[in-house]
Amino acid sequence: MEDICYDFEHVNKVMAEIKKNFDAYFQRFIETSGGTGMTNEDFVRLQTKFGVSGKKPDAASAKKLSENYKAIIRESYDNFAKDQDDYLEIMDVELLEEMDEDADYFKSKILRNECPIIRKTLANKRAKELDKYRAAFGRADADWLREVVYNLCVFADEYEEEYDPDTYETAANYEDLGLGVLDTEDYTAFGVIGGGIKTHLLYKTYPGLFPNRSRSAIWALWYLSGQKAYDCKMDSEFLMIDVEKGIAQQNYFYPYELFSYYAFEIYKLLRDKAAELDAYIDPDERYVVVDAFLEYVALEHDADISVMKSQIKRSIPYL
């Protein structure tokens, strides 16, 4: 990651662009009930496509938008809770201490079969890019994996104990959130428990404190930030570009310290919209709604993202 990405002025520029683009995405987010419905523009576009005459539907009422937002929040919580218990059973300090003498069991049974995100990743044979992950998981030292998960669990529990709900939302920059240590070796099993999986473990343990740095979330930040480079030498900080293969992927190595701050600021935008629309985001679940919003933004660009993964469409200066 380039040093400029950590510069407060740079972060503020990125965040200013995200704020500028937020309202339009949010409007579509609630008009479509989080991507499951249809906007007024979609409705008119379909009328034109199929030659159907009719009046343009009235703009959604404030009451309807409020109902939609409340439904999105409720459904986000419900979806999040479906497998949360599986993660809570794993992210247990006492269990992980017991596994110190049986790390092989922890790796082959608990991580492989009982951790939803790892189980699904290993089972996904269609995505050939995951072959490297399967190979890395097979080779990974069991003691190493147990130690990394243990470190994550201890950090999460201690962070939650120190959490002050009265001051948390006053954080002025990424350093105030105090998550930089999670980008260090003690909290990472490179190739196996990297940025996406380790933050998913944290997110599922304390969804009010740790945002989910998923693939979709990184793509969403690229679009929300206007697809700009902001003086980064290697184009956008949110992308990894393979010049030889001519493809682009989300930045798998994007620092959690920076991602968390952007997610934190987006939460505040969503929180303020909730206040306007007579809705409520539970601070203990704050990043569940952020995750739903970022998933929606990425879904809106799903076709373009698929093309980007197979062929770079944009003009990259150094190509």
C-alpha positions in Angstrom: 0.0 0.0 0.0 1.4 3.4 -1.0 2.3 5.7 1.8 0.0 8.5 0.4 -3.0 6.3 1.2 -2.4 6.9 4.9 -2.1 10.7 4.6 -5.0 12.3 6.4 -5.4 14.8 3.5 -5.7 11.9 1.0 -8.2 10.1 3.2 -10.3 13.3 3.5 -10.3 13.6 -0.3 -11.5 10.1 -0.8 -14.1 10.5 1.9 -15.3 13.8 0.4 -16.0 12.0 -2.9 -17.7 9.1 -1.2 -20.0 11.6 0.6 -20.7 13.3 -2.8 -21.8 10.1 -4.4 -23.5 8.6 -1.3 -27.0 10.1 -1.7 -27.6 8.8 -5.2 -26.6 5.2 -4.2 -28.6 5.4 -1.0 -31.7 6.6 -2.9 -31.6 3.6 -5.2 -30.7 1.4 -2.2 -33.9 2.1 -0.5 -36.1 2.5 -3.6 -35.1 -1.0 -4.6 -35.3 -2.4 -1.0 -31.6 -3.1 -1.0 -31.5 -4.3 -4.6 -34.5 -6.6 -4.6 -37.0 -4.1 -6.1 -37.1 -1.6 -8.9 -36.5 2.2 -9.1 -38.8 4.6 -10.8 -36.1 5.0 -13.5 -36.0 1.2 -14.0 -39.8 1.2 -14.4 -39.8 3.9 -17.1 -36.9 2.3 -18.9 -38.8 -1.0 -19.1 -41.9 0.8 -20.3 -39.8 2.4 -23.1 -38.1 -0.9 -24.0 -41.3 -2.8 -24.4 -43.3 0.1 -25.9 -45.7 0.3 -23.0 -47.4 3.7 -22.5 -48.2 5.0 -19.2 -47.5 7.8 -16.7 -44.2 7.9 -14.8 -44.9 6.7 -11.3 -44.9 9.3 -8.5 -41.7 9.5 -6.5 -41.7 7.2 -3.5 -43.3 8.9 -0.5 -41.3 9.5 2.6 -43.4 7.0 4.3 -42.6 4.3 1.7 -38.9 5.1 1.9 -39.0 4.9 5.7 -40.8 1.5 5.5 -38.2 0.3 2.9 -35.3 1.4 5.0 -36.7 -0.2 8.2 -37.2 -3.5 6.2 -33.7 -3.4 4.8 -32.3 -2.9 8.3 -34.4 -5.7 9.8 -33.6 -8.1 7.0 -29.9 -7.3 7.2 -30.0 -8.3 10.9 -31.9 -11.5 10.1 -29.5 -12.6 7.4 -26.5 -11.8 9.5 -27.8 -13.9 12.4 -28.3 -17.0 10.4 -24.8 -18.3 10.9 -23.5 -16.0 13.6 -23.6 -18.8 16.3 -21.2 -20.9 14.2 -18.6 -18.1 14.5 -19.2 -17.4 18.1 -18.5 -21.0 18.9 -15.1 -20.7 17.2 -14.2 -17.3 18.5 -14.1 -18.4 22.0 -10.9 -17.9 24.0 -11.4 -21.0 26.2 -12.0 -23.2 23.2 -8.9 -21.8 21.5 -6.8 -22.3 24.6 -7.9 -25.9 24.7 -7.0 -26.4 21.1 -3.4 -25.4 21.9 -2.7 -29.2 22.4 -4.8 -30.3 19.4 -4.2 -27.8 16.7 -4.6 -30.4 14.0 -8.1 -31.1 15.1 -8.8 -27.3 15.1 -7.6 -27.0 11.5 -9.1 -30.2 10.0 -12.4 -30.3 11.9 -13.3 -26.8 13.2 -11.9 -24.5 10.6 -12.4 -26.8 7.6 -15.9 -28.0 8.5 -17.4 -25.7 11.0 -16.3 -22.2 10.0 -18.8 -21.1 7.3 -16.6 -18.8 5.3 -13.7 -21.3 5.1 -15.9 -24.3 4.5 -17.6 -22.5 1.6 -14.4 -21.3 0.2 -12.8 -24.8 0.2 -16.0 -26.3 -1.3 -16.2 -23.8 -4.2 -14.7 -25.9 -7.0 -16.1 -23.7 -9.7 -13.9 -20.7 -9.0 -10.5 -21.8 -10.2 -8.8 -18.8 -8.6 -9.6 -20.5 -5.2 -7.3 -23.5 -6.1 -4.4 -21.5 -4.6 -6.4 -21.0 -1.4 -7.2 -24.7 -1.1 -3.6 -25.6 -1.6 -2.4 -23.0 0.9 -4.9 -24.2 3.5 -3.7 -27.8 3.0 -0.1 -26.8 3.6 -0.7 -24.4 6.4 0.8 -25.2 9.8 -2.1 -26.0 12.2 -0.4 -24.4 15.2 0.0 -21.2 13.2 -3.7 -21.1 12.2 -4.8 -21.7 15.8 -2.5 -19.0 17.1 -3.7 -16.4 14.6 -7.4 -17.1 15.4 -6.6 -17.0 19.1 -4.8 -13.6 18.7 -7.8 -12.3 16.8 -10.2 -13.5 19.4 -8.2 -12.0 22.3 -7.9 -8.7 20.5 -11.7 -8.6 19.7 -12.7 -9.3 23.3 -10.3 -6.7 24.7 -11.4 -4.1 22.2 -15.0 -4.8 23.1 -14.2 -4.4 26.8 -12.6 -1.0 26.2 -15.3 0.2 23.8 -17.2 3.3 25.0 -20.5 3.8 23.2 -20.5 7.4 24.3 -17.3 8.3 22.5 -16.8 5.7 19.7 -18.7 7.8 17.1 -16.5 10.8 17.8 -13.4 9.2 16.2 -11.8 11.9 13.9 -9.5 9.7 11.9 -8.5 6.1 11.3 -5.9 6.2 14.1 -8.6 6.9 16.6 -10.3 3.6 15.8 -7.1 1.8 17.0 -7.3 -1.1 14.5 -3.9 -0.8 12.8 -2.4 -3.7 14.7 -4.8 -6.1 12.9 -2.7 -5.5 9.7 0.4 -7.1 11.3 1.7 -10.6 11.1 0.4 -11.8 14.5 -3.1 -11.4 13.2 -2.6 -12.8 9.7 -2.0 -16.3 8.3 -1.0 -15.2 4.8 -2.8 -17.1 2.1 -5.2 -18.7 4.5 -6.6 -16.2 7.1 -6.0 -13.0 5.2 -7.8 -9.7 5.2 -11.1 -11.0 4.1 -11.5 -14.0 6.3 -10.0 -12.6 9.4 -12.2 -9.5 9.3 -15.2 -11.7 8.6 -14.4 -13.6 11.8 -14.2 -10.3 13.7 -17.4 -8.9 12.1 -19.4 -12.0 13.0 -18.2 -11.8 16.6 -18.8 -8.0 17.2 -20.8 -6.5 14.3 -21.0 -3.2 16.0 -17.2 -2.8 16.2 -15.6 -4.5 13.2 -16.8 -3.9 9.6 -16.7 -6.8 7.1 -13.9 -6.1 4.5 -15.4 -8.4 1.9 -14.6 -8.4 -1.9 -17.8 -6.6 -2.6 -17.0 -3.9 0.0 -13.7 -3.1 -1.7 -15.3 -2.9 -5.1 -18.0 -0.7 -3.6 -15.4 1.8 -2.2 -13.9 2.0 -5.7 -17.2 3.1 -7.2 -18.3 5.3 -4.3 -14.9 7.1 -4.5 -15.5 7.9 -8.1 -13.0 5.4 -9.5 -10.2 7.9 -9.1 -6.5 7.4 -8.3 -6.0 10.4 -5.9 -2.4 10.6 -6.8 -1.6 7.0 -6.2 1.1 5.9 -8.7 -0.4 2.5 -9.3 -4.0 3.7 -10.0 -6.7 3.2 -7.5 -5.8 1.9 -4.0 -8.9 -0.2 -4.1 -7.7 -2.3 -7.2 -5.0 -4.7 -8.0 -4.2 -4.7 -11.7 -2.4 -7.5 -13.4 -0.8 -5.8 -16.5 0.3 -9.1 -18.1 -3.0 -10.8 -17.9 -4.9 -7.5 -18.5 -7.3 -8.0 -15.6 -8.3 -6.2 -12.4 -9.3 -7.5 -9.0 -10.3 -5.8 -5.8 -7.2 -5.1 -3.6 -7.0 -8.3 -1.5 -4.4 -6.6 0.6 -6.2 -3.4 1.4 -5.4 -2.4 5.0 -8.1 -3.0 7.5 -7.1 0.1 9.3 -8.1 2.3 6.4 -11.1 0.2 5.3 -12.5 0.4 8.8 -12.4 4.2 8.8 -14.2 4.5 5.5 -16.8 2.0 6.7 -17.1 4.0 9.9 -17.8 7.2 8.0 -20.3 5.4 5.8 -22.1 4.1 8.9 -22.5 7.7 10.1 -24.1 8.6 6.7 -26.5 5.7 7.0 -27.2 6.5 10.6 -28.1 10.1 9.7 -30.4 8.9 6.9 -32.1 6.6 9.5 -32.8 9.6 11.6 -34.3 11.4 8.7 -36.5 8.5 7.8 -37.7 7.6 11.3 -35.6 4.4 11.2 -33.0 3.1 13.7 -29.6 1.4 13.4 -28.6 -0.5 16.5 -25.0 0.5 17.3 -24.4 -3.1 18.4 -25.2 -4.1 14.8 -24.0 -0.9 13.0 -21.7 -2.6 10.5 -24.4 -5.1 9.4 -26.2 -2.3 7.7 -23.0 -0.9 6.2 -22.3 -4.4 4.8 -25.7 -4.5 3.2 -25.2 -1.1 1.6 -21.8 -1.9 0.3 -23.0 -5.2 -1.1 -25.8 -3.3 -2.9 -23.3 -0.8 -4.4 -21.2 -3.7 -5.8 -24.3 -5.5 -7.0 -25.4 -2.5 -9.0 -22.1 -2.7 -10.9 -21.9 -6.5 -11.0 -21.8 -6.7 -14.9 -19.0 -4.2 -15.1 -17.0 -5.9 -12.3 -17.3 -9.2 -14.1 -15.8 -7.5 -17.2 -13.0 -5.9 -15.2 -12.1 -9.3 -13.8 -11.6 -10.6 -17.3 -10.4 -7.6 -19.2 -9.5 -4.1 -18.1 -11.9 -1.6 -19.9 -10.5 1.6 -18.5 -7.4 3.4 -19.8 -4.6 2.9 -17.4 -1.8 5.4 -17.9 1.1 2.9 -17.4 -0.4 0.1 -19.6 
